[in-house]
């Protein structure tokens, strides 16, 4: 129990009387207002961070809904036109025996985006209410969400590659569907939401009752 308490005892930059630039990470005394290295304004805490987090989060989630309802890919051949949603395309791949690719698409386009939405919402709520999850774990969760954001575009990359390669005029053509636009916007807004979150607030948040009892 004592070891757990020592793990949670972290001295912040504010306690040391310094502030770090969020752009170049240069550390300055707390009274300095402008980073002379990159010119960015120095702030101890971004008080409007949560407002931007929720704003980008809501817009991103609104775009994610039509991204799963509209077709992601439109395949035109000489005799028919086939339109596939994200999940529908994955099911089609499974039907043709490409289980591995289907799993990758479902993870990158369904599981990871939903996980990011839940993780960002949890982090935003946890800094305003007591949480049983330790600060170290929440910081690690934020770093994971921030890192994997760029990999959520795998569907868009696949659609772009197929659209550029498979263009045989009247015989067959693959074009991106309307869902690709909404999905790209959803990923962008989710990344902006994660980047707007000031992770320093995690270390300011009060511990939950369960931690206090320890």
C-alpha positions, 0 to 999 in steps of 0.5 A: 500500500505504501508503494502505491502511494509513493507511485501516485506522489508526483511533483508537477512543474507547477510545484517546482515553479516552472512551466513547459512550452507545449510546442517545443517542450522548453522549460521556463520559470513560471513568470515567463509568458512567452517562449523565446525559443518558438514564440508560443504563449506559455500557460500553466493550464489551458482553462478552455481545453475541455470546451474544445475537447467536447466540441471536437468530440461531438462533431467527430461523433456526428460524422462517424454515424453517417460514415458507417451508414453510407457506402465507403466504396462504389464498384462499377462494372459493365453490368452492375454497381455495388456499394459497400459500407465499412462493415458490409465490405468486411463481411464481403471480404470474409465471404471470399476468404480474406478473414485477416484483411476483414479483421484489420479493417474492422479493428481500424475502422470500427473498434479503434474509433469507438475506443478513441471516442470512449477514451477521450470522453473518459479522460475529459470526465475524469479530470472533473470528477473523482476516478478510481483509475490512477493518474499514471494509467490515465496519462498512458491512456492519453498517450496511446489515444494520441499515438494511434490517431494517425492509424485510423485512416487505413480505410481512406488509404485503401479506398484512395489506392483502389480508386487510383489503380482500378480505373478501366473505363467502361469495364470496371471502376472503383470510386470512393463513396460518401462515407469516406468523406465523413470517415476522414472528417471523423478521424480528423475531428477526433485527433483534434479533440485528443490534441486539445486535451491538456493532459496536465489536468490529469495530475491536478484532478483529485483522487477518488474515494477509493484511492483516498481510503488507501 
